[in-house]
């Protein structure tokens, strides 16, 4: 398994996303939350494969609790790095905001059976943007008290990157995939890299959309079909599978530190580990071909919240 230094952590390039361990999620055959025993087996297999970083959140259903129960059975030296997210916050007053951040952090520490958090992330950029100084100062206090080791922000909008790069936080998590070039076109990822922020990327497979054949697409998502056809043409042209191209693209973007991939079965986990080892650095010409195919894409394609809600 490939590793990278992330703010002092010798972390696998593959960060295991665990929303699927706490709630039903995604598209395709395996979308239901697995039983606890299956979740434990998945976490054990991830560790055996060299995946030493987990991504979770306090609102991912039972995910934190499942991870905490699993961690309780592990020796300290065998524990992976854990990144969790908190929010939304009580923003009525600055004092309420500070108290709520501390309260949620303490709850996550307890649920995860941890003395300190390797990285704590603000789950929604808006929760930071309403009172950035108070949030930043409170996270600094969490560090000073030893409750967290590193701070991070999660963002969705491509317009947030200048603010993110000036936040003073250690890391950021953003969506990025072959269909969505907004973060690259805006120069956002470059700004983050210049600010020496670790960049975690989620939605690499766009909740499984890149795995679907055009004829498998739900009729309510028919606007995705033309882009899936273009994608399959590129896969054939480059000699890469849809999954390998998706990962290779993401890891070819300068500034990307780690990819967050969710898995619900051991087979999916092992496949993702193999894919990480099979990734290639795309040439500039290949990146331009992808850009030409998906520049100006229908925004509904890259926004899962719109997939089943359009008329």
C-alpha angles and dihedrals in degrees: 000000000000115000134200134190109250111185092317096324119116091219133177114247085234111072111190112233111213106189086109090060091061106036145005109283145164139012133292136033101330110048104125124098108260123236115267094255091053090048091052091049090051092051091048091051092048090055091048090052092054099258103143103170130076127193119204142143140212090247098050092103110246095347098110092044093049092049091046092053090048092048090052088067094052132088113243092248091054096052118111124225110274124209116189135176134219136194175092096124137209100255099178092112135356089252091052089049094051093046092049093051090052092046094051092045092051090049092051091049090053095044092048092046090234136140092206136007119240090213132000119198133196100234098212124035090217090065088058097040095057092064108004097167094050093047093047093047092048092051088049088054091049088055093047091052092049095244093120134019101200137020128219144173131218119213139180107181122079088219093067099069101091090053091045092051090054096045098093091229120139100234146005135209119212139167116254133163141146092273097050115067097159095102091052097041092050092052089238098134090048090054091051093049091049088053089055092241120153109240119215115189125209133179091045090150093032093237090310097309093126090059095057123099114224092251090054095058117114109251089239087063097049090127087072095059100082091052093047089053090052090048094053090051090055091048090054092045093051095040092236133124117246091255095047093048092048092053095039090053093051095047090046091062109100112244098027111131107179140355122230110218125180121215130185099182135040088240091058090047094051091045091053091049090052091047091054089055091047097051118120131201106252119228122244089251092054092049089051091051090054091046092051091051097051107026107123093016119176101271091223090069093062095040110072089190087070098047097094101017104069124105 
